[in-house]
Amino acid sequence: MNEEKVKQLLKELLEEISQGENPDQELLGSAQQLQSDIDSLLNPDVDSSDNTVLDDMIALEALFATRHPVAEKIIRELVNSLSRIGI
């Protein structure tokens, strides 16, 4: 897995949450913040030693499980992908 795969998964996550007539704004905001955090994490010029993205993703996975099962699967895949690239 590379960084492009991670970015693709983030895009899929945002699309999944945005679907429907009344997208959940709380979850959408959380996913957008996650995208920003991961972008920072992948940026080699940013100090990411204090970054808690993986912990945040695991917490979001539980939240998504009740409201968006597909988003939960994407989050799980993101965690695995980031782990594989050493983050």
C-alpha positions as CSV (number, residue, x, y, z in Angstrom):
1,M,0.0,0.0,0.0
2,N,1.2,3.4,-0.8
3,E,0.2,7.0,0.0
4,E,-2.0,7.1,-3.1
5,K,-4.1,4.2,-1.9
6,V,-4.5,6.0,1.4
7,K,-5.7,9.1,-0.4
8,Q,-8.1,7.1,-2.5
9,L,-9.6,5.4,0.6
10,L,-10.1,8.8,2.2
11,K,-11.9,10.0,-0.9
12,E,-14.1,6.9,-0.7
13,L,-14.8,7.5,2.9
14,L,-16.0,11.1,2.3
15,E,-18.1,10.0,-0.6
16,E,-19.8,7.3,1.5
17,I,-20.6,9.6,4.3
18,S,-21.8,12.4,2.0
19,Q,-24.3,10.1,0.3
20,G,-28.0,10.4,0.8
21,E,-30.4,13.3,1.3
22,N,-29.4,14.2,4.8
23,P,-25.7,13.4,5.3
24,D,-24.6,13.2,9.0
25,Q,-22.7,16.5,9.4
26,E,-21.0,15.3,12.6
27,L,-19.5,12.3,10.8
28,L,-18.7,14.3,7.7
29,G,-16.8,16.8,9.9
30,S,-14.9,14.0,11.6
31,A,-14.0,12.4,8.3
32,Q,-12.8,15.8,6.9
33,Q,-10.7,16.4,10.0
34,L,-9.3,12.8,9.6
35,Q,-8.4,13.6,6.0
36,S,-6.6,16.8,7.1
37,D,-4.7,14.9,9.9
38,I,-3.6,12.1,7.5
39,D,-2.5,14.7,4.9
40,S,-0.3,16.2,7.6
41,L,0.9,12.8,8.7
42,L,2.0,11.9,5.2
43,N,3.8,15.3,4.7
44,P,7.5,14.7,5.4
45,D,8.0,18.3,6.4
46,V,5.5,18.1,9.3
47,D,6.6,16.8,12.7
48,S,4.1,14.0,13.3
49,S,5.6,12.6,16.5
50,D,2.6,13.7,18.6
51,N,0.1,12.7,16.0
52,T,-2.8,10.5,17.3
53,V,-4.4,9.7,13.9
54,L,-4.5,6.0,14.3
55,D,-6.1,6.3,17.7
56,D,-8.6,8.7,16.3
57,M,-9.4,6.4,13.4
58,I,-10.0,3.5,15.7
59,A,-12.4,5.6,17.8
60,L,-14.2,6.7,14.6
61,E,-14.4,3.1,13.4
62,A,-16.7,2.3,16.3
63,L,-18.8,5.4,15.7
64,F,-19.1,4.5,12.0
65,A,-20.1,0.9,12.8
66,T,-23.4,2.0,14.1
67,R,-24.2,4.6,11.4
68,H,-22.2,3.7,8.3
69,P,-21.1,0.1,8.0
70,V,-19.3,0.7,4.7
71,A,-17.4,3.7,6.2
72,E,-16.4,1.4,9.0
73,K,-14.8,-1.0,6.5
74,I,-13.0,1.9,4.8
75,I,-11.7,3.1,8.1
76,R,-10.4,-0.3,9.0
77,E,-8.7,-0.5,5.6
78,L,-7.1,2.9,6.2
79,V,-5.7,1.8,9.5
80,N,-4.2,-1.3,7.9
81,S,-2.8,0.7,5.0
82,L,-1.2,3.3,7.3
83,S,0.3,0.5,9.3
84,R,1.8,-1.1,6.2
85,I,3.5,2.1,5.2
86,G,5.0,2.5,8.6
87,I,2.8,5.1,10.2
